[in-house]
Amino acid sequence: MTLQTWWLYAFAVFLLSGTPGPNMLHVMTRSVELGFRRSLAAMAGCMLAIALVLAASAAGLTALLKAIPGAFEVLRYLGVAYLVYLGIKSWRADVSPEDPAGADMARRNSPMALFRGGFTIAISNPKLLLFAAAFFPQFIDPAQPKAPQFAILVGTFTVIEMFWYCTYALAGGTLSAHLRRPSVKRLFNRVTGSIFVGFGAALLTSRAA
């Protein structure tokens, strides 16, 4: 892989990762609700899922799933169901002030719970596997060892994706100052809930290549 090829890849990933999607929306909503520092656990969950999916794609898992009839359809429906669940949950979220010391709230917003939430939303998108299978090979030089090149591509993707997570989380932290009023917070929850459902609908109508 030449330096020019890497720059082209990095620029493409920068633009693609910056486009709002379920992961970015999830990180931003966590930051709105809990603040930037608490949202780091959600970011870590998303990043681990993405790294695992990209590594699995590089190892040939995408080709294996394509060879299994209906595998991507099952994954797609699971992803749709989870996105719709998040949308309904956001739409119906309680906007009344909560006791930050409450045991139930502490359990739901523990670092592990936030990590699991980020991991689940990122791993539930089967299109990530297809993206890796279609996108990565364009930047691989077949005349050179593939493993180091995949490592560079995955590492670059991770750094850029994390940059955008932090950007969205910081925006969410700033936005939270304007969401003190329950009526405004309810509107925000319903808008983000509708967007999650919209992502689910888009995934439902898409077709694996």
N, C-alpha and C positions, 0 to 999 in steps of 0.2 A: 504494500500500500504506500503510495507516494504521499508527500506532505500536501500536495494540491488536492488529492483525493480526500484526505482527512479533513481539510478545510471545507470542502464541498459538503461532506457528510455532516460536519459540525453545524454548518449553516442551515442545512435542511432540517436537522433535528431541532435546532433552536426555534425555527418557525413552527414545526409540527408540535413540539412540546408546549409552546406558548399558547396554542389554540385551546380555548376552554373545553374541558371534557369532564367526565365523572370524577376523576381523581382530583383535578384542580378544584372543582366545586366542593368536593368533600373536604379537602384541606382548608379551603376558605371558610366553610361553615363551621368547622371545628375551631378555627381561629376566632371567628365572630363570637362563638359561644364561650370559649374557654381561654382565649388569648394565644399569642404567638408561641410562647414557650410550651404550653400544654399541647399545642397542635403538632409539635415535633414528633411525638409518638405516632400520630396518624401518618405523618410523612414517612417515617421509618418503615411502617407497615406497607405502605404503597411501594416504596423503593425495593423492599425485599421481594415482594411479589413480582415486580417488573424484572428484577435481576434474575429471579428463578425462571421466569417465562422466557426471557431472552436466552439464558443459558440452555434451557431445554430445547428451544428452537435450534440453537447452534448444534446441539447434540443429535438433532434429527427427529425430535418428538413430533414436530409439525407433520412431517411426512408420514409418520406412523399413524397419527390421528386421521389424516386424510385417507389412509388406507382402510380405516375402520368405518363401515357404513353407519351414518347417523351420529358419529361421535361429536362433530362440531355442532350439529343441531341440538343435541342434549346440552352441551356447554352454553350454546347461545340462549336457550330457553332459561337455563339457570341464571345466566347473567341478566336477562330481561326481568325475571322474577325479583332478583335482588334490587335492581335499580328502581323498580316500581314500589317495592317495599320501602326503600329509603325515601321515595317521593311521598308516599302516604304518611310515613312516620314524621317527615318534616312538616307536611301540611297540617297534621293534627297535633304538633308539638305544643306543649303548655308554655304560655308566654308570661305566666305569673312569676314573681320573684321566687327563687328557690333558696332553700337553706344550704349554703355551701358546705356546712358541716354534716348534713344529712347522710346517713349510712348508705341509702339507696343511690343518692347522687354521686357519692364518693366511689361506689362500686362501678357505676355506669361510666364514670369519667376517669377511671384509673388509667395509668399509662398502658397497662396490658390490654384493657378494653379498647382504648383508642388505637393501639397498635393492631389489634385484631380487626377492628373496623376498617382501617386503611388497607390492611392486607386483603381482606375479603373483597372490597370493592375493586381493587386492582386485579386480583387473580380471577375475578368472575367475568372478565371481558375476553372472550375467545379471539376477538379481532387482533389482540396484541400478538398472538402466535402467528397469525397470517401476516401481520405487518412485518414482524421480524423475518419471516420466511421470504417475503417478497422484497424487502428493503435492504437487508444486510448483504445479500449476495452481490448487489450492484457495486459494492465498495470493496469487495474481496478480490485480491489478485491471486488467481489460481496457480500462478507460478511460484508463489511464496507460501511458507507454512501458514495454515489457516488458523490454528489455535491462537497465536499471538495477535493476529488481526482481529479475531472475534473479541479477544480480551480488550483491545484498544477501543473497538466499537462500543462494547457494553459499558466500559468505563466512561467513555465520553458521553454516552447517552445518560448514564446515571448522574454525572455532574451537572449536565444541562437541565435534566428533569428536576433535580433538587433545587437548582437556582429558581426555576419557575414555581416550585412549591413554596419556597420562601417568599417569593414576590407576591403570590396570591394570598399567603398567610398574613403577610404584613398589610396588604390591602384590606383583608378581613378584620385585622386588629384595629385599623383606622376606622373602618365602617362600623365597628361595634359601638363606638362612642355615639353614633347617631341612632342607635337602636334601643335606647333606654326605655322609650315609651312602648307599652305592650301592643298598641295598635300598629306601630311601625314594625315592631318585631314580628307580629303576626303576618303582616304583608310580606316581609322578607322571607319568612318560613314558607309561605304559600307560593311565592315566586320560585324559590329554590326547589321546593317540592315538585312544582310543575315541570321545572327543567329536568329533574331526575327522571320523572315519568317520560318526558320527551326523549331523553337519551335511551330509555328502555324501548320506546316505540321505534326509534331509529334502528336500534339493534335488532328488534323483532322483524322489521321489514327488510333488513339487509340479508345478503346471501353469501355464504362462504364461496370463495373462488375455487 
